């Protein structure tokens, strides 16, 4: 998340970076049979194989992971994101040194570093075929599209068949007629966002995920994962599993929500309210440039929470301090569904989302989370 803040990453870049780095982390640890983790090769779209460790040439999974993640992030961050690259390089060096002090001998360390480079090569070759370059070029060639990466919904998904799987139903048909479905949802949002209690205002700002705080919804949820890992003292394999599955679910959620956004192209509340209800109204949170339906915060939150609930249950009380760097107070949640629902409502309170986009976004996200959990087997003892 620090890298995202330092280099002002957009949500598309952030979700892709998080997913590939988390899968790389998982593959690094899974290369060590003692981890109990199973490779995701052959389970995710396009990832057919990663290097396999010879039976008589054991590796240290943590060292493999550190070197592999360093290389993958160095490549994916690119030359223009120097801050993030320096941070990741420093973390990898520190982790490898930590493993040396923990007893990893020189021969094992060097063999693990070599294997990590092989894992990184496999992941980068896989990432190179996900159509992200084509999406970036399409965005640059369409200056009229006032949005970052409008073609991101066309990327290869990780566990979903494509971005249309789990798609929400069509949004209400556009209308300015008083009493129509569209007018009613506009009025509903306007009335709610115009009469905020202090608590609702706090919620809206906490989940706004501005560049100065969490940068994106994806990193907000990954920050929450970090905090739960620490508070519950999860083992390394449990932490790696949570990172990988949550990141993949978030990436597929982003692809799914973006695919629908640019198919339905529903205008944002601010534009509709100015046109129909109140030309002077200003939402609490800055209106994003992308279309409204569905709420990507809701889709991402629904997917992330679904994965975490199936992994860890929904009774984990945790304190979310993800936005405290921007001056916000930490918030405590009764469980993942509590945080999920609050994150979704934040868009309505902030004046950036209509209710149907929020409700259907949550449903889409939960569907995506369920598909990810059903299709990806992370444990070597599960067939």
C-alpha positions as CSV (number, residue, x, y, z in Angstrom):
1,X,0.0,0.0,0.0
2,X,2.9,2.3,0.7
3,X,4.1,1.9,-2.9
4,X,0.6,2.7,-4.2
5,X,0.6,5.9,-2.2
6,X,4.1,6.9,-3.2
7,X,3.5,6.4,-6.9
8,X,-0.2,7.4,-7.0
9,X,-1.4,4.2,-8.5
10,X,-4.8,4.0,-10.1
11,X,-7.2,1.2,-9.1
12,X,-6.6,-0.9,-12.2
13,X,-2.9,-0.9,-11.8
14,X,-3.2,-1.6,-8.0
15,X,-5.5,-4.6,-8.4
16,X,-3.3,-6.2,-11.1
17,X,-0.2,-5.6,-9.1
18,X,-1.7,-7.0,-5.9
19,X,-2.9,-10.1,-7.6
20,X,0.3,-11.0,-9.4
21,X,2.4,-10.3,-6.4
22,X,0.2,-12.4,-4.1
23,X,0.1,-15.3,-6.5
24,X,3.9,-15.1,-6.8
25,X,4.2,-15.1,-3.0
26,X,1.9,-18.2,-2.8
27,X,3.9,-20.0,-5.5
28,X,7.1,-19.3,-3.7
29,X,5.9,-20.8,-0.4
30,X,4.2,-23.7,-2.2
31,X,7.5,-24.7,-3.7
32,X,8.5,-25.9,-0.2
33,X,6.5,-29.1,0.6
34,X,6.6,-28.2,4.3
35,X,4.4,-25.3,3.7
36,X,1.3,-27.5,3.1
37,X,0.4,-25.2,0.2
38,X,-0.5,-26.4,-3.3
39,X,0.5,-24.6,-6.5
40,X,-2.2,-22.7,-8.3
41,X,-0.6,-23.7,-11.7
42,X,-3.3,-25.4,-13.8
43,X,-6.1,-23.8,-11.7
44,X,-6.0,-20.2,-13.0
45,X,-6.6,-19.0,-16.5
46,X,-3.4,-19.1,-18.5
47,X,-1.0,-20.2,-15.6
48,X,-0.2,-23.7,-16.9
49,X,3.0,-24.4,-15.0
50,X,5.7,-23.0,-12.6
51,X,9.1,-24.6,-12.0
52,X,9.0,-27.7,-9.8
53,X,11.6,-28.4,-7.1
54,X,13.6,-31.6,-7.5
55,X,13.0,-34.1,-4.7
56,X,16.6,-34.1,-3.6
57,X,17.0,-30.3,-3.9
58,X,14.8,-28.7,-1.2
59,X,14.3,-25.0,-1.0
60,X,13.3,-22.5,1.7
61,X,9.8,-21.3,0.7
62,X,10.1,-17.9,2.3
63,X,13.4,-17.1,0.5
64,X,12.0,-18.3,-2.8
65,X,9.0,-16.1,-2.3
66,X,11.0,-13.0,-1.3
67,X,13.2,-13.2,-4.4
68,X,10.3,-14.1,-6.8
69,X,8.1,-11.3,-5.5
70,X,11.0,-8.8,-5.8
71,X,11.6,-9.6,-9.4
72,X,7.9,-9.6,-10.3
73,X,7.1,-6.3,-8.7
74,X,10.3,-4.8,-10.1
75,X,9.0,-5.7,-13.6
76,X,5.3,-4.8,-13.1
77,X,6.0,-1.5,-11.4
78,X,8.1,-0.5,-14.3
79,X,10.8,2.2,-14.6
80,X,8.4,5.0,-13.8
81,X,7.5,3.8,-10.3
82,X,10.9,4.2,-8.6
83,X,9.5,4.7,-5.1
84,X,7.6,1.4,-5.1
85,X,10.5,-0.5,-6.6
86,X,12.9,0.7,-3.9
87,X,10.5,-0.3,-1.2
88,X,10.0,-3.8,-2.6
89,X,13.7,-4.4,-3.1
90,X,14.5,-3.3,0.5
91,X,11.7,-5.6,1.8
92,X,13.0,-8.6,-0.2
93,X,16.6,-8.1,1.0
94,X,15.5,-7.8,4.6
95,X,13.4,-11.0,4.3
96,X,16.2,-13.0,2.8
97,X,18.5,-11.8,5.5
98,X,16.0,-12.7,8.2
99,X,15.8,-16.2,6.8
100,X,19.6,-16.5,6.9
101,X,19.6,-15.5,10.6
102,X,16.9,-18.0,11.2
103,X,19.2,-20.8,10.1
104,X,18.9,-21.0,6.3
105,X,22.4,-22.1,5.2
106,X,24.3,-20.6,2.2
107,X,23.7,-23.5,-0.1
108,X,20.0,-23.6,0.6
109,X,19.7,-19.9,0.4
110,X,21.4,-19.7,-3.0
111,X,19.3,-22.6,-4.4
112,X,16.1,-20.9,-3.1
113,X,17.1,-17.6,-4.7
114,X,17.7,-19.4,-8.0
115,X,14.4,-21.2,-7.8
116,X,12.7,-17.9,-7.0
117,X,14.0,-16.4,-10.2
118,X,12.5,-19.3,-12.1
119,X,9.1,-18.8,-10.4
120,X,9.3,-15.0,-11.2
121,X,10.0,-15.8,-14.9
122,X,7.0,-18.1,-15.1
123,X,4.7,-15.5,-13.5
124,X,5.9,-12.7,-15.7
125,X,5.5,-14.7,-18.8
126,X,1.9,-15.4,-17.6
127,X,1.2,-11.8,-16.8
128,X,2.5,-10.7,-20.3
129,X,-0.5,-12.5,-21.9
130,X,-3.3,-11.0,-19.8
131,X,-4.2,-8.3,-22.4
132,X,-3.2,-5.4,-20.1
133,X,-1.0,-3.8,-22.7
134,X,-3.9,-3.8,-25.2
135,X,-6.1,-2.3,-22.5
136,X,-3.6,0.5,-21.8
137,X,-3.2,1.3,-25.5
138,X,-7.0,1.4,-26.0
139,X,-7.2,3.8,-23.2
140,X,-4.5,6.1,-24.6
141,X,-6.1,6.0,-28.0
142,X,-9.5,7.1,-26.7
143,X,-8.9,10.6,-25.1
144,X,-12.7,11.2,-25.0
145,X,-12.9,8.5,-22.4
146,X,-12.3,10.6,-19.3
147,X,-11.4,7.6,-17.2
148,X,-8.3,5.6,-16.4
149,X,-8.2,2.3,-18.3
150,X,-11.8,2.0,-19.5
151,X,-10.8,-1.3,-21.3
152,X,-9.7,-3.0,-18.1
153,X,-12.8,-5.2,-18.0
154,X,-11.4,-6.9,-21.1
155,X,-8.4,-8.3,-19.3
156,X,-8.0,-12.0,-18.7
157,X,-9.5,-12.9,-15.4
158,X,-7.8,-15.1,-12.8
159,X,-10.5,-17.5,-11.7
160,X,-13.6,-16.3,-13.5
161,X,-14.3,-17.5,-17.0
162,X,-14.4,-13.8,-18.1
163,X,-15.6,-10.4,-16.8
164,X,-19.2,-11.2,-17.6
165,X,-19.5,-14.1,-15.2
166,X,-21.5,-13.0,-12.2
167,X,-22.7,-10.0,-14.1
168,X,-25.4,-8.0,-12.4
169,X,-28.9,-7.4,-13.9
170,X,-29.3,-4.4,-16.2
171,X,-29.6,-1.0,-14.3
172,X,-32.8,1.1,-14.4
173,X,-33.4,2.7,-17.8
174,X,-32.4,6.3,-17.9
175,X,-35.2,8.8,-17.4
176,X,-35.7,12.3,-16.1
177,X,-39.4,11.8,-15.7
178,X,-40.5,12.3,-12.1
179,X,-41.6,9.0,-10.5
180,X,-39.6,6.8,-13.0
181,X,-37.3,4.2,-11.6
182,X,-34.2,6.2,-12.5
183,X,-35.6,9.5,-11.0
184,X,-36.6,7.6,-7.9
185,X,-33.1,6.2,-7.3
186,X,-31.6,9.6,-8.0
187,X,-33.9,11.3,-5.5
188,X,-33.2,8.5,-2.9
189,X,-29.5,9.1,-3.2
190,X,-29.8,12.9,-3.1
191,X,-32.0,12.9,0.0
192,X,-29.6,10.5,1.8
193,X,-26.4,12.3,0.8
194,X,-27.9,15.7,1.6
195,X,-28.8,14.8,5.2
196,X,-25.7,13.1,6.5
197,X,-25.2,12.5,10.2
198,X,-21.7,12.8,11.6
199,X,-21.3,9.1,11.6
200,X,-22.4,8.7,7.9
201,X,-20.0,11.5,7.0
202,X,-17.2,9.7,8.7
203,X,-18.0,6.4,7.0
204,X,-18.1,8.1,3.6
205,X,-14.7,9.6,4.0
206,X,-13.1,6.6,5.6
207,X,-13.9,4.4,2.6
208,X,-13.3,7.1,0.0
209,X,-9.8,5.5,-0.5
210,X,-8.0,8.7,-1.7
211,X,-4.4,8.5,-2.9
212,X,-3.2,10.1,0.4
213,X,-4.8,7.3,2.5
214,X,-5.3,3.7,1.1
215,X,-5.1,4.7,-2.6
216,X,-7.6,2.2,-3.8
217,X,-10.4,-0.1,-2.4
218,X,-8.1,-3.1,-3.2
219,X,-5.3,-1.9,-1.0
220,X,-7.8,-0.9,1.7
221,X,-9.0,-4.5,1.9
222,X,-5.4,-5.9,1.7
223,X,-4.5,-3.6,4.6
224,X,-7.4,-5.1,6.5
225,X,-6.0,-8.6,5.8
226,X,-2.6,-7.5,7.1
227,X,-4.3,-6.3,10.4
228,X,-6.3,-9.5,10.8
229,X,-3.2,-11.7,10.2
230,X,-1.4,-9.8,12.9
231,X,-4.3,-9.8,15.4
232,X,-5.0,-13.5,15.0
233,X,-1.3,-14.5,14.8
234,X,-1.9,-16.5,11.6
235,X,0.8,-18.9,10.5
236,X,2.8,-18.0,7.4
237,X,0.9,-20.5,5.2
238,X,-2.4,-19.1,6.4
239,X,-1.3,-15.6,5.7
240,X,-0.1,-16.5,2.2
241,X,-3.4,-18.3,1.5
242,X,-5.4,-15.2,2.6
243,X,-3.2,-12.8,0.5
244,X,-3.5,-14.9,-2.6
245,X,-7.2,-15.7,-2.6
246,X,-8.3,-12.2,-1.5
247,X,-6.1,-10.5,-4.1
248,X,-7.3,-12.8,-6.9
249,X,-11.0,-12.2,-5.9
250,X,-10.4,-8.4,-5.8
251,X,-8.7,-8.5,-9.3
252,X,-11.6,-10.5,-10.8
253,X,-14.1,-8.2,-9.0
254,X,-12.5,-5.2,-10.5
255,X,-12.5,-6.7,-14.0
256,X,-16.2,-7.7,-13.6
257,X,-17.3,-4.3,-12.3
258,X,-15.4,-2.5,-15.0
259,X,-16.8,-4.7,-17.8
260,X,-20.3,-3.8,-16.7
261,X,-19.6,-0.1,-16.2
262,X,-18.6,0.4,-19.8
263,X,-21.5,-1.7,-21.1
264,X,-24.2,0.0,-19.1
265,X,-22.5,3.5,-18.9
266,X,-24.8,4.9,-16.2
267,X,-23.9,8.5,-15.3
268,X,-22.9,9.4,-11.8
269,X,-25.2,10.9,-9.3
270,X,-23.6,14.3,-9.4
271,X,-24.3,14.7,-13.1
272,X,-27.9,13.5,-12.8
273,X,-28.7,15.6,-9.8
274,X,-27.3,18.7,-11.5
275,X,-29.4,18.0,-14.6
276,X,-32.7,17.1,-12.9
277,X,-32.8,17.9,-9.2
278,X,-30.4,20.5,-7.9
279,X,-27.8,22.4,-10.1
280,X,-25.9,23.6,-7.0
281,X,-25.5,20.3,-5.2
282,X,-22.0,19.0,-4.4
283,X,-21.3,15.5,-3.2
284,X,-19.1,15.0,-0.1
285,X,-16.7,12.7,-2.0
286,X,-15.2,13.7,-5.4
287,X,-17.0,12.0,-8.2
288,X,-14.9,9.3,-10.0
289,X,-14.5,9.6,-13.8
290,X,-15.8,6.1,-14.5
291,X,-19.5,5.2,-15.0
292,X,-21.6,4.5,-11.9
293,X,-23.1,1.0,-12.3
294,X,-22.2,-1.2,-10.5
295,X,-20.3,0.3,-7.5
296,X,-16.8,-1.1,-7.8
297,X,-16.2,-0.5,-4.1
298,X,-19.2,-2.8,-3.5
299,X,-18.1,-5.5,-5.9
300,X,-14.6,-5.5,-4.5
301,X,-15.8,-5.5,-0.9
302,X,-18.3,-8.2,-1.6
303,X,-15.6,-10.4,-3.2
304,X,-13.0,-9.8,-0.6
305,X,-15.3,-10.3,2.4
306,X,-16.7,-13.6,0.9
307,X,-13.2,-15.1,0.6
308,X,-12.2,-14.0,4.1
309,X,-15.4,-15.3,5.6
310,X,-14.9,-18.7,4.1
311,X,-11.3,-18.7,5.2
312,X,-11.5,-17.2,8.7
313,X,-15.2,-17.0,9.6
314,X,-17.3,-13.9,10.2
315,X,-16.8,-13.4,13.9
316,X,-13.3,-11.9,13.7
317,X,-13.4,-8.5,15.4
318,X,-10.8,-6.3,13.9
319,X,-9.8,-2.6,13.9
320,X,-9.2,-1.1,10.5
321,X,-6.5,1.6,10.6
322,X,-6.0,1.7,6.8
323,X,-6.9,5.4,6.4
324,X,-5.2,6.8,9.6
325,X,-2.3,8.0,7.5
326,X,-4.7,10.6,6.1
327,X,-5.9,11.7,9.5
328,X,-8.9,9.4,9.8
329,X,-9.6,7.6,13.1
330,X,-9.4,3.8,13.0
331,X,-12.8,1.9,12.9
332,X,-13.6,-1.4,14.6
333,X,-15.8,-4.0,12.9
334,X,-17.6,-7.0,14.3
335,X,-16.6,-9.1,11.2
336,X,-15.9,-9.0,7.5
337,X,-19.5,-8.6,6.5
338,X,-19.8,-5.6,8.8
339,X,-16.9,-3.9,7.0
340,X,-18.2,-5.0,3.6
341,X,-21.7,-3.5,4.2
342,X,-20.2,-0.2,5.5
343,X,-17.9,0.1,2.6
344,X,-20.8,-0.3,0.2
345,X,-23.0,2.3,2.0
346,X,-20.1,4.7,1.9
347,X,-20.6,5.4,-1.8
348,X,-24.2,6.4,-1.2
349,X,-23.3,8.6,1.7
350,X,-20.5,10.2,-0.3
351,X,-22.8,11.0,-3.2
352,X,-21.0,8.9,-5.8
353,X,-23.3,5.8,-6.0
354,X,-27.0,5.1,-6.4
355,X,-28.6,2.4,-4.3
356,X,-29.1,-0.2,-7.1
357,X,-25.5,0.0,-8.1
358,X,-24.5,-0.6,-4.5
359,X,-26.9,-3.5,-3.9
360,X,-26.2,-5.3,-7.2
361,X,-22.5,-4.6,-6.8
362,X,-22.4,-6.5,-3.4
363,X,-24.3,-9.4,-5.0
364,X,-21.8,-9.5,-7.9
365,X,-18.9,-9.4,-5.5
366,X,-20.2,-12.2,-3.4
367,X,-20.7,-14.3,-6.5
368,X,-17.2,-13.7,-7.6
369,X,-15.8,-14.5,-4.1
370,X,-17.7,-17.8,-4.1
371,X,-16.4,-18.8,-7.6
372,X,-12.8,-18.0,-6.5
373,X,-13.2,-20.2,-3.5
374,X,-14.8,-23.0,-5.4
375,X,-12.2,-23.1,-8.2
376,X,-8.9,-22.5,-6.4
377,X,-7.4,-25.2,-4.2
378,X,-4.6,-23.8,-2.1
379,X,-3.9,-26.8,0.2
380,X,-1.8,-29.8,-0.7
381,X,-4.1,-32.0,1.3
382,X,-7.2,-31.0,-0.6
383,X,-7.9,-32.7,-3.9
